[in-house]
Amino acid sequence: PCAVAALVALSFSGAIGLTFLMLGCALEYYGVYWPLFVLIFYFICPIPHFIARRVSEDSDAASSACRELAYFFTTGIVVSAFGFPIILARVQAIKWGACGLVLAGNAVIFLTILGFFLVFGRGDDFSWEQW
């Protein structure tokens, strides 16, 4: 019950984030689809966490070097996702309004990813492993 409500809320917020991204691309005034490359960052963002979780499963340490390295790589991916539309707008490949919509979409999507790991990544009855 609670997990289903959380999953519905996360799905809704993910849809809102993708709507911002699509508006930044598909509105007739903007009309350039270069910002869709930010989708690559959305897909690779959780990968360092998954790898670190598998590797450091054996150790009981609260903080391991592998987990810290995963946080570092994830931070680099997130910062790159925010920097990419700014660079595109700076070189005038997209308009600044489209950049703002993509940045808003980035914020919503990355908060959704964070929320997913906070809700389903605890390792209790409901974990991301069953999805």
N, CA, C and O of each residue as an XYZ file, in Angstrom:
524
protein
N       0.815     -1.215      0.000
C       0.000      0.000      0.000
C       0.848      1.263      0.000
O       0.663      2.132     -0.853
N       1.765      1.374      0.936
C       2.602      2.568      1.000
C       3.591      2.587     -0.162
O       3.880      3.642     -0.728
N       4.105      1.411     -0.510
C       5.055      1.331     -1.612
C       4.380      1.636     -2.942
O       4.992      2.225     -3.834
N       3.129      1.240     -3.074
C       2.409      1.520     -4.312
C       2.159      3.018     -4.445
O       2.303      3.572     -5.534
N       1.787      3.678     -3.352
C       1.575      5.122     -3.385
C       2.874      5.858     -3.704
O       2.873      6.835     -4.452
N       3.975      5.386     -3.135
C       5.268      6.016     -3.421
C       5.647      5.815     -4.886
O       6.171      6.729     -5.524
N       5.388      4.639     -5.412
C       5.716      4.360     -6.806
C       4.871      5.221     -7.746
O       5.370      5.699     -8.764
N       3.601      5.420     -7.411
C       2.737      6.277     -8.224
C       3.214      7.728     -8.159
O       3.240      8.419     -9.178
N       3.588      8.189     -6.974
C       4.083      9.564     -6.837
C       5.387      9.763     -7.601
O       5.581     10.796     -8.242
N       6.275      8.787     -7.535
C       7.533      8.888     -8.272
C       7.293      8.850     -9.777
O       7.967      9.554    -10.529
N       6.350      8.041    -10.218
C       6.016      7.991    -11.644
C       5.448      9.322    -12.115
O       5.770      9.795    -13.204
N       4.606      9.916    -11.291
C       4.021     11.212    -11.634
C       5.086     12.297    -11.719
O       5.081     13.101    -12.651
N       5.997     12.324    -10.754
C       7.046     13.347    -10.792
C       8.013     13.111    -11.952
O       8.517     14.069    -12.539
N       8.274     11.852    -12.287
C       9.099     11.569    -13.457
C       8.443     12.035    -14.746
O       9.116     12.537    -15.646
N       7.120     11.869    -14.834
C       6.397     12.338    -16.012
C       6.440     13.861    -16.111
O       6.537     14.409    -17.209
N       6.370     14.541    -14.978
C       6.462     16.010    -14.987
C       7.850     16.448    -15.461
O       7.973     17.377    -16.260
N       8.892     15.779    -14.968
C      10.242     16.119    -15.390
C      10.460     15.896    -16.873
O      11.074     16.726    -17.543
N       9.961     14.780    -17.393
C      10.103     14.521    -18.826
C       9.265     15.496    -19.650
O       9.631     15.827    -20.777
N       8.143     15.958    -19.095
C       7.339     16.960    -19.790
C       8.116     18.266    -19.932
O       8.096     18.888    -20.994
N       8.800     18.685    -18.867
C       9.642     19.884    -18.969
C      10.713     19.703    -20.038
O      10.969     20.614    -20.825
N      11.336     18.534    -20.067
C      12.376     18.268    -21.059
C      11.803     18.328    -22.468
O      12.403     18.932    -23.358
N      10.651     17.709    -22.677
C      10.052     17.709    -24.009
C       9.576     19.101    -24.419
O       9.649     19.463    -25.593
N       9.091     19.879    -23.455
C       8.695     21.254    -23.783
C       9.894     22.084    -24.223
O       9.781     22.935    -25.105
N      11.031     21.832    -23.607
C      12.243     22.547    -23.998
C      12.714     22.184    -25.393
O      13.490     22.921    -26.002
N      12.252     21.064    -25.898
C      12.650     20.636    -27.237
C      11.571     20.887    -28.280
O      11.866     21.374    -29.372
N      10.334     20.563    -27.960
C       9.299     20.458    -28.977
C       8.458     21.711    -29.179
O       7.716     21.786    -30.159
N       8.544     22.688    -28.299
C       7.776     23.906    -28.547
C       8.250     24.547    -29.846
O       9.441     24.553    -30.155
N       7.309     25.079    -30.590
C       7.628     25.599    -31.915
C       8.666     26.719    -31.871
O       9.464     26.870    -32.796
N       8.652     27.497    -30.800
C       9.613     28.598    -30.670
C      11.036     28.072    -30.510
O      11.985     28.701    -30.977
N      11.191     26.916    -29.848
C      12.532     26.349    -29.625
C      12.902     25.400    -30.758
O      13.889     25.633    -31.456
N      12.132     24.343    -30.950
C      12.243     23.473    -32.109
C      13.567     22.768    -32.347
O      13.820     22.333    -33.471
N      14.409     22.637    -31.357
C      15.685     21.947    -31.507
C      15.723     20.809    -30.492
O      15.375     21.000    -29.327
N      16.140     19.643    -30.930
C      16.074     18.460    -30.072
C      17.414     18.066    -29.453
O      17.546     16.957    -28.935
N      18.390     18.938    -29.495
C      19.687     18.645    -28.863
C      19.576     18.372    -27.366
O      20.326     17.537    -26.862
N      18.685     19.029    -26.630
C      18.613     18.750    -25.189
C      18.200     17.326    -24.838
O      18.364     16.911    -23.691
N      17.671     16.569    -25.791
C      17.284     15.183    -25.484
C      18.493     14.309    -25.145
O      18.334     13.224    -24.586
N      19.682     14.769    -25.474
C      20.874     14.005    -25.112
C      21.058     13.922    -23.599
O      21.846     13.110    -23.113
N      20.344     14.749    -22.860
C      20.418     14.698    -21.402
C      19.792     13.393    -20.880
O      20.043     13.006    -19.739
N      18.992     12.723    -21.694
C      18.425     11.426    -21.305
C      19.520     10.401    -20.996
O      19.335      9.520    -20.157
N      20.647     10.522    -21.672
C      21.771      9.608    -21.418
C      22.227      9.742    -19.969
O      22.537      8.745    -19.316
N      22.268     10.979    -19.468
C      22.667     11.193    -18.077
C      21.664     10.582    -17.110
O      22.049     10.077    -16.056
N      20.372     10.624    -17.460
C      19.359     10.031    -16.590
C      19.560      8.523    -16.466
O      19.375      7.950    -15.393
N      19.941      7.891    -17.569
C      20.104      6.442    -17.552
C      21.391      5.998    -16.862
O      21.406      4.960    -16.200
N      22.475      6.771    -17.005
C      23.731      6.331    -16.396
C      23.910      6.815    -14.961
O      24.847      6.396    -14.282
N      23.035      7.679    -14.497
C      23.160      8.209    -13.134
C      23.144      7.120    -12.054
O      23.998      7.169    -11.169
N      22.237      6.148    -12.069
C      22.221      5.152    -10.988
C      23.268      4.045    -11.118
O      23.457      3.271    -10.179
N      23.937      3.954    -12.240
C      24.859      2.827    -12.469
C      25.988      2.770    -11.441
O      26.260      1.683    -10.934
N      26.668      3.882    -11.099
C      27.720      3.772    -10.071
C      27.200      3.270     -8.728
O      27.889      2.529     -8.029
N      25.987      3.674     -8.371
C      25.400      3.202     -7.109
C      25.149      1.696     -7.155
O      25.431      0.991     -6.186
N      24.626      1.206     -8.263
C      24.375     -0.230     -8.394
C      25.668     -1.032     -8.309
O      25.719     -2.069     -7.648
N      26.706     -0.553     -8.975
C      27.994     -1.248     -8.953
C      28.577     -1.243     -7.546
O      29.049     -2.273     -7.065
N      28.547     -0.090     -6.885
C      29.107      0.002     -5.536
C      28.318     -0.857     -4.559
O      28.889     -1.437     -3.636
N      27.024     -0.937     -4.757
C      26.211     -1.754     -3.854
C      26.553     -3.233     -4.001
O      26.605     -3.962     -3.010
N      26.781     -3.670     -5.215
C      27.154     -5.069     -5.453
C      28.546     -5.381     -4.912
O      28.769     -6.436     -4.319
N      29.477     -4.455     -5.123
C      30.860     -4.714     -4.723
C      31.015     -4.632     -3.215
O      31.703     -5.461     -2.621
N      30.385     -3.642     -2.584
C      30.593     -3.433     -1.151
C      29.549     -4.133     -0.299
O      29.401     -3.802      0.878
N      28.816     -5.095     -0.861
C      27.828     -5.832     -0.096
C      28.470     -6.664      1.006
O      27.861     -6.910      2.048
N      29.692     -7.091      0.769
C      30.374     -7.978      1.721
C      30.823     -7.240      2.972
O      30.814     -7.812      4.063
N      31.214     -5.988      2.833
C      31.743     -5.269      3.994
C      30.606     -4.629      4.778
O      29.599     -4.201      4.213
N      30.790     -4.575      6.089
C      29.794     -3.963      6.960
C      30.145     -2.527      7.312
O      29.476     -1.918      8.147
N      31.161     -1.986      6.705
C      31.593     -0.624      7.018
C      30.511      0.376      6.597
O      29.858      0.207      5.568
N      30.340      1.396      7.395
C      29.324      2.405      7.099
C      29.688      3.184      5.832
O      28.805      3.595      5.079
N      30.956      3.383      5.604
C      31.398      4.101      4.424
C      32.614      3.391      3.842
O      33.626      3.230      4.524
N      32.523      2.975      2.616
C      33.649      2.306      1.981
C      34.176      3.186      0.853
O      33.497      4.100      0.384
N      35.383      2.892      0.435
C      35.993      3.672     -0.641
C      35.216      3.491     -1.936
O      35.097      4.429     -2.724
N      34.692      2.303     -2.161
C      33.925      2.045     -3.374
C      32.641      2.875     -3.391
O      32.268      3.427     -4.426
N      31.978      2.960     -2.262
C      30.750      3.743     -2.174
C      31.050      5.232     -2.350
O      30.286      5.944     -3.001
N      32.140      5.699     -1.782
C      32.515      7.101     -1.942
C      32.864      7.415     -3.399
O      32.533      8.490     -3.900
N      33.527      6.487     -4.070
C      33.838      6.673     -5.482
C      32.554      6.710     -6.313
O      32.455      7.472     -7.275
N      31.577      5.892     -5.941
C      30.288      5.910     -6.640
C      29.584      7.244     -6.445
O      28.986      7.769     -7.384
N      29.648      7.804     -5.225
C      29.064      9.130     -4.987
C      29.762     10.185     -5.845
O      29.117     11.085     -6.384
N      31.072     10.066     -5.965
C      31.843     11.011     -6.769
C      31.426     10.957     -8.232
O      31.177     11.994     -8.848
N      31.347      9.741     -8.793
C      30.950      9.597    -10.196
C      29.509     10.048    -10.417
O      29.204     10.681    -11.428
N      28.627      9.726     -9.482
C      27.232     10.150     -9.610
C      27.126     11.663     -9.576
O      26.354     12.248    -10.335
N      27.896     12.306     -8.701
C      27.901     13.763     -8.645
C      28.400     14.344     -9.959
O      27.852     15.333    -10.445
N      29.426     13.746    -10.534
C      29.931     14.202    -11.833
C      28.894     14.067    -12.929
O      28.784     14.941    -13.788
N      28.135     12.987    -12.912
C      27.090     12.781    -13.916
C      25.985     13.819    -13.762
O      25.508     14.375    -14.752
N      25.577     14.081    -12.521
C      24.505     15.045    -12.281
C      24.956     16.456    -12.666
O      24.200     17.190    -13.303
N      26.156     16.837    -12.295
C      26.665     18.163    -12.652
C      26.787     18.297    -14.167
O      26.504     19.359    -14.719
N      27.205     17.230    -14.839
C      27.304     17.259    -16.296
C      25.937     17.414    -16.943
O      25.799     18.096    -17.958
N      24.925     16.780    -16.356
C      23.575     16.903    -16.902
C      23.051     18.324    -16.766
O      22.292     18.782    -17.620
N      23.439     19.026    -15.714
C      23.033     20.421    -15.570
C      23.896     21.341    -16.430
O      23.422     22.382    -16.885
N      25.135     20.978    -16.653
C      26.016     21.809    -17.450
C      25.779     21.698    -18.946
O      26.015     22.654    -19.684
N      25.318     20.547    -19.397
C      25.135     20.318    -20.837
C      24.172     21.320    -21.478
O      24.530     21.927    -22.488
N      22.953     21.523    -20.931
C      22.082     22.514    -21.585
C      22.602     23.942    -21.463
O      22.327     24.773    -22.329
N      23.344     24.238    -20.411
C      23.915     25.582    -20.282
C      24.953     25.812    -21.367
O      25.014     26.895    -21.948
N      25.761     24.815    -21.643
C      26.753     24.933    -22.717
C      26.062     25.044    -24.074
O      26.476     25.833    -24.924
N      24.999     24.246    -24.277
C      24.263     24.347    -25.540
C      23.670     25.740    -25.727
O      23.680     26.273    -26.836
N      23.156     26.330    -24.655
C      22.598     27.676    -24.762
C      23.695     28.715    -24.952
O      23.507     29.703    -25.661
N      24.824     28.491    -24.323
C      25.933     29.440    -24.418
C      26.498     29.522    -25.837
O      26.873     30.600    -26.297
N      26.556     28.376    -26.533
C      27.047     28.375    -27.914
C      25.903     28.603    -28.906
O      26.085     28.455    -30.115
N      24.744     28.958    -28.398
C      23.556     29.298    -29.164
C      23.040     28.147    -30.023
O      22.476     28.370    -31.094
N      23.234     26.929    -29.555
C      22.630     25.779    -30.218
C      21.160     25.653    -29.828
O      20.344     25.161    -30.608
N      20.824     26.104    -28.608
C      19.437     26.175    -28.155
C      19.203     27.555    -27.558
O      20.150     28.290    -27.275
N      17.951     27.895    -27.372
C      17.619     29.184    -26.768
C      17.659     29.055    -25.241
O      17.562     27.956    -24.696
N      17.804     30.201    -24.564
C      17.909     30.184    -23.105
C      16.619     29.727    -22.440
O      16.663     29.143    -21.357
N      15.485     29.976    -23.056
C      14.220     29.486    -22.507
C      14.161     27.965    -22.505
O      13.689     27.349    -21.550
N      14.646     27.370    -23.588
C      14.720     25.914    -23.652
C      15.680     25.383    -22.595
O      15.431     24.340    -21.990
N      16.770     26.097    -22.377
C      17.730     25.716    -21.342
C      17.067     25.724    -19.973
O      17.278     24.810    -19.176
N      16.268     26.748    -19.696
C      15.568     26.813    -18.417
C      14.598     25.661    -18.228
O      14.506     25.099    -17.137
N      13.872     25.304    -19.283
C      12.945     24.178    -19.180
C      13.695     22.866    -18.963
O      13.256     22.022    -18.182
N      14.813     22.693    -19.645
C      15.599     21.461    -19.474
C      16.194     21.410    -18.066
O      16.237     20.343    -17.453
N      16.650     22.541    -17.554
C      17.185     22.560    -16.187
C      16.093     22.249    -15.163
O      16.350     21.556    -14.179
N      14.888     22.751    -15.383
C      13.771     22.420    -14.490
C      13.461     20.926    -14.567
O      13.220     20.280    -13.547
N      13.470     20.388    -15.778
C      13.259     18.949    -15.945
C      14.352     18.136    -15.276
O      14.071     17.104    -14.666
N      15.601     18.590    -15.383
C      16.707     17.909    -14.712
C      16.499     17.865    -13.205
O      16.686     16.823    -12.577
N      16.117     18.986    -12.633
C      15.915     19.037    -11.182
C      14.831     18.052    -10.753
O      14.994     17.329     -9.770
N      13.729     18.028    -11.492
C      12.627     17.128    -11.124
C      13.032     15.673    -11.303
O      12.742     14.843    -10.442
N      13.693     15.352    -12.399
C      14.077     13.958    -12.667
C      15.099     13.472    -11.645
O      14.970     12.361    -11.131
N      16.107     14.278    -11.343
C      17.113     13.817    -10.392
C      16.558     13.727     -8.974
O      16.986     12.869     -8.201
N      15.617     14.592     -8.621
C      14.945     14.443     -7.328
C      14.079     13.181     -7.315
O      13.935     12.535     -6.277
N      13.507     12.835     -8.458
C      12.736     11.594     -8.561
C      13.640     10.376     -8.390
O      13.281      9.426     -7.695
N      14.807     10.404     -9.022
C      15.758      9.294     -8.878
C      16.206      9.178     -7.425
O      16.277      8.075     -6.883
N      16.508     10.315     -6.793
C      16.878     10.311     -5.381
C      15.742      9.756     -4.527
O      15.976      8.944     -3.631
N      14.526     10.186     -4.800
C      13.378      9.680     -4.056
C      13.191      8.190     -4.218
O      12.810      7.505     -3.269
N      13.456      7.674     -5.414
C      13.357      6.234     -5.633
C      14.332      5.485     -4.742
O      13.970      4.483     -4.125
N      15.563      5.966     -4.671
C      16.551      5.282     -3.840
C      16.266      5.447     -2.353
O      16.580      4.556     -1.563
N      15.681      6.565     -1.964
C      15.333      6.743     -0.554
C      14.168      5.841     -0.150
O      14.143      5.321      0.965
N      13.213      5.656     -1.046
C      12.038      4.849     -0.719
C      12.319      3.359     -0.872
O      11.972      2.568      0.004
N      12.949      2.973     -1.985
C      13.100      1.556     -2.292
C      14.505      1.021     -2.064
O      14.737     -0.166     -2.295
N      15.441      1.829     -1.627
C      16.817      1.378     -1.486
C      17.238      1.066     -0.069
O      18.435      0.966      0.202
N      16.300      0.911      0.841
C      16.643      0.684      2.242
C      17.041     -0.748      2.536
O      17.727     -1.001      3.527
N      16.635     -1.683      1.710
C      16.986     -3.081      1.953
C      16.004     -3.802      2.847
O      16.301     -4.906      3.305
N      14.832     -3.219      3.117
C      13.834     -3.919      3.914
C      12.909     -4.692      2.971
O      13.348     -5.144      1.913
N      11.653     -4.846      3.337
C      10.730     -5.636      2.530
C      10.575     -5.100      1.115
O      10.475     -5.872      0.161
N      10.556     -3.787      0.980
C      10.397     -3.177     -0.334
C      11.728     -2.594     -0.746
O      12.160     -1.578     -0.201
N      12.376     -3.220     -1.693
C      13.647     -2.698     -2.171
C      13.617     -2.612     -3.681
O      12.749     -3.202     -4.325
N      14.543     -1.895     -4.238
C      14.605     -1.726     -5.687
C      14.920     -3.026     -6.388
O      14.717     -3.132     -7.597
N      15.412     -4.025     -5.662
C      15.792     -5.286     -6.281
C      14.582     -6.042     -6.806
O      14.712     -6.818     -7.752
N      13.401     -5.835     -6.213
C      12.240     -6.546     -6.706
C      11.637     -5.874     -7.936
O      10.820     -6.493     -8.617
N      12.007     -4.642     -8.243
C      11.460     -3.974     -9.420
C      12.364     -4.244    -10.539
O      12.119     -3.786    -11.654
